[in-house]
Each structure stands twice: as structure tokens, then as C-alpha cells.
């Protein structure tokens, strides 16, 4: 009798299908953000980015605010120029051009926001396993972050499905801080970004506009710039997003070229190398 039961148990075990875990899926969505280094709207933009990603929306917030988050695959030169003077999308004096809410912005930069989610049997992971690499047709924009560089926080929010392993099962919880080794089942990130810098200290408005026009001319002179941001989970999947900077002259550039103000460019400092990136 003991032998018969052992055989029966073996047969039952063999009849149960083995469920293999599935790799999470990384979806990368480029967007244009305020300058992470000094723009007053950056924190609001970051919050809108996380809200959009959690809701599965391509945009979130008010389009009339610099905090507006919107996914895109293309931009113009103005979308990847940050400054040390008030500017927005290639325009100096943004409070006059776009409205008072933009008055203190310091330019724009490309970000590669992402969502890491599940499509099959659960696989838990941590943000400590995440790495990032940006490759551009202009090598000056290239950079990367090694595995272990990212941390949970306001811009990188994890979701753990709880003990039942079911999303929305009542015991889900968010991970917004603490050790980066905490396991989650989804991750929402505003992502890493980069931009060119147009620097003009103690300059007049005309000189600030000249700095932007000079940098825009350099960017547009390349025909177009392609930026590909790729995330990887250690030992797991990759996910990439592509942003193309199209060759469209900025309004500032056209005005300055017509008025000859570009002759003031000796008063500005242009940095074509990418801005300090952030994780």
C-alpha cells in the first residue's frame, strides 16, 4: 500500500504543469522636461511623470504649465538646451513669451521615463538591478549609469503586490525610499536625461538670445540628432526608447539671424558637451 501511494503521488506531481516565471517588460517613453538642475517646475514635472506612468497615460497635468508631462518621440533643438539664465524651449525671457509661470525656468532636457511591469507569472526585482545607457549620434550626449546607481524616491516609485501576489488584492504597497534592494513587481521612473548647455553669465537679454541661437545652430547643423535610452535589469530584459531632434530652426534663431545679433556671441560661453546627467 505504501508503494502504491508513492507512485500515485509521483503521478500527481508529474501531471501538474510547471509555471515558469516571466521577465518583466520595460517600456521606455522619452519626454521633454524642465532643467533638473535649478528649474523650479522640475519637482512638479516629476510628480506628473510618475502619475502618468502609474495611470498608463501618455500625458498628465496642464499643457499651459512647465510641469506638464508628455511623452514624445521628437523634439526640436530647444527641447535639449539648458541654461543658467531664464529660458524655455529655446526662448530667453520665457515669462514674456510663454507666461508668468515660465519666468524662472532654466531650459529643457530630454528624459527617458519608463515603466517596468509584469505580463505573466510574477518576477520580483529591485531597482538596485537597474542600469541605463544613452547612445546618441552626437557622442557628446552619451552617458550611462551602472547597476546599483538608482534608488527609490519621488522620481522612482516601486509597487509591491503584497503577500497574495495579486495587483490590487488589497495588500499592495508602494516603495518610495529605503534600501534599493527592496523587491517590487512594478517600477515607475521619470528616468535619466541629458541636454546641451547654453551658458551666459551677467549677459543682456540680447546676449542670452544669441547664446541660445548659437547653440541651436550647432544642433540643427547636424541635420538631426538621435538619442536612444536603454534600461537593463541585471540578468533580465532590456527596454529602449528613441528621441529624434529634428532640424527645425528655433524662432529665436530666425529672429537673431535676421537682425545680426549673433555678432554678440563672443560674450557667451557655449558648452556642446552634454549637461551633467542624473540618475
N, C-alpha and C positions, 0 to 999 in steps of 0.2 A: 504493500500500500504506500509506503514511504517513497519508493522508487517511482510509482505511477504519478504521485502528486508532484514530484520534482520534474518529471517530464512535462506535466501539464503546465507548470509554472514557466518552464522554458519556452513552451509553445506560445503561451500567452504573451510573454515578453517579446518574442520574435514577431508577433502579429501586430504590436504597437509601432506605428511609424515614428521614426526618429525625426524630431523637428530641429533643424539647424538654425542657428542664429543668422541674421542677415545684417550686412553692413549698413550703417546709417547712410543717408543720402545728403550730400552737401550741395545746396543751391546758393549760388553767388549772384548778387544783384548790384551792379555799380550804381552809384548815385553821386550827386554833387553836394558837398557840404560846406558850411562856413569854415573858416580857418580854425583848426583845433587849438592853435596857439595864440589865443588872445581875443577871438571874436566873441562878443557877449551872447550871441544866439547859439553857440555850439552846444551847450548843455540841453537846450530846448530841442534842437535838431536831433540830438542823440536820443532823447526820450521819445520823440516822434518816430524815429527809425525803429526802435525796439517795439513800440506799439504797432506799427505797420507789419513788422515781421511776425509778431505773435498772432495778429489777426489775419495774416495771409493776404495783406493788401499791398498794392504797388505804390501807394502814396498815403500820407497821413499829415494832418494839420492844415493850416490855411495857406493857400498859394500866395497870398499877399504878405506873408511873414518870412523873414530869413530863417525861421525854424522849420520851415516846410520840408518834409522828406518826400522825395520822389525818385523812383527807380528809373534808370535810363541806360541806353547803350551808346549814346552820342552826346557830345558837348562841343562848345567852341573854346577857343583859347582862353577866354575869360573864366571858364569853369575850372581851370587848373592854375590860376595865378593868385598867390597870397602876397600880402603886403605888410609894411609897418606903418601904413597910413590908411585912412578910411577909403575903402573901395569895395565894389561888389560887381561881379561878372564883368570885369574889365573896365569898370567905370569909377573914376575918382569922384569924390563928393557924392556918395551914394544916397545920403539923406535927401538931397535935392532931386536926384534922378529917380529914385525908387520909392521915396517916402521916409518920414522921420524914423521909422523902426529900423531902417538900414544904416542910419547915420554913423554908427561906430563899428561897423563890420570891417574886417581886415582881409577881404578877398575870399577866394573859394579854393577848394581842393577836391580831388577825386577820392572817393571811399568805395571799398568793396565790401558791402554789407552781406550777411549770409544767414541762412537758416540750416541747421543740421537736424534732420528729422528721421523718423522710422517709417519703413514701408512694409515690414514683415515682422517676424519674430524679434523680440526686443534684444538690442545690444546696448548695454550701458557703456558710457565712455566719460572721459573728463576733459576739461579744457586744457589740462596740462599736456594732453596728447596732440594738441593742435599746433600746426606751423603754417607759415604764409610765405609766398614768394610772388613778387611783382616783376614781370618782364615787359619791357617797352621797346618800341622801335627807336626811341631815344634812350640810350643806356644811362644817361644822367638821372633818369627816374627809377632805375632798377633798385630794389632792396628786398630784404626778407627778414623774417623772424623765425628763429629756430624753435623746435619743440620745447615747451616749458616756458615760453615767453609770455603767454597770455594768462590773464587772471579774471575771475568772476568779478562783476561790478555793475555799475549803472549802464555801461555800454555792452556788457556780455552777460546775459542772463540765461541760466540753465533751468530746465524743467525736469524734475524727477517725478515719475508716475506713482511713486509710493509703493507700499508693500504688495498691493494687488497687481502691480504691473500693468494697469489699465489707465489710459489717459482719461481724465475726468471721472475717475472712480471715487472721488471724494477724499482721497488722501494724497493728492498731488501736492507738491510744494516747489517753490522757486528757490534757486540758489543765486544769490546776488553778492556774495562775498565769502571770505574764509579761504581755506586751502584750495589750490587749483586742482587738487587730486580728487575732489568730491565727484561722485558719479552722478550723471544725469542721463536722460533719454532724449532730450532735445536741447538745442542751444541756439540762441538768437544773438547775433552780434552786429554792431554798427560797422565793424570791420576796420581794417587798416587803410591808410590813404597816403597820398603824396601830391606835390604840386611844385611848380616853379615859384621863385621869389622875385618880386619887383620891389627893391628897397630904395627909399628916398627919404633921408633924414633931414629935417629942417628945410624942406622944399616948399615952394609955392604950389598952388593948385595946378598951374600950367605944367610945372615940372613933374608933379605926380602923374598927370595925364600922359606926359611924354614917356615916363618910365613904363607905364602900362602899355602904351602903343609900341614902344621899342621891343618889349618882351613878346607882345602879341605878334609883331612882325617876324621875330625869330621862330616862334611856334608855327605860324602859318607858312613860313618859308620852307618847312619840312614837308609840305604837301598835306600830310595828315599824320597823326601820331596814334599808334595803337598801344593800349595798356591792357595786359592780361594778368589778372589777380587769381592766384590758385591757393586754396587751402587743402591741407592734408591732415588726416587723423593717423597717428602713428600705427603702422601695420594695417591700415584700413583704406578707406576711399579718398579720392580727390574730388574737388569741385572747383570749377573756374568760371570767371565772368570777364567779359571783354568790353572795354570802353574805347570808342574811337573819337579822337579830337579832330573834327572836320576843319577844313581850310576855309573858314568864313571870316572875313575881316571884321574886327570889332568896331562898333560905332565910334568909339574913341579914336581908333587908329585912322579911320577915314577922315574924321574931323581934323586931326593933327597933321596928317599928311597934306591935307588941302591948305592948311594955314601956315605951314612951315615951322611949327613949334618944336618939331623933332630936333631942331638945332640945339635945344637946351639939354640934349641927352648927356652931355658931359657932366652935368650936375648930379646925375643919378648913378646908383650902383645897381647893376643888373646881375642876378645870380641865376645862371641857366641850370645849374645842378639842382636836383630835387631838394625840396624842403626836408627838414628833419622829419622822418616818418614816425608814426606812433602805433603802439600795439593796443 
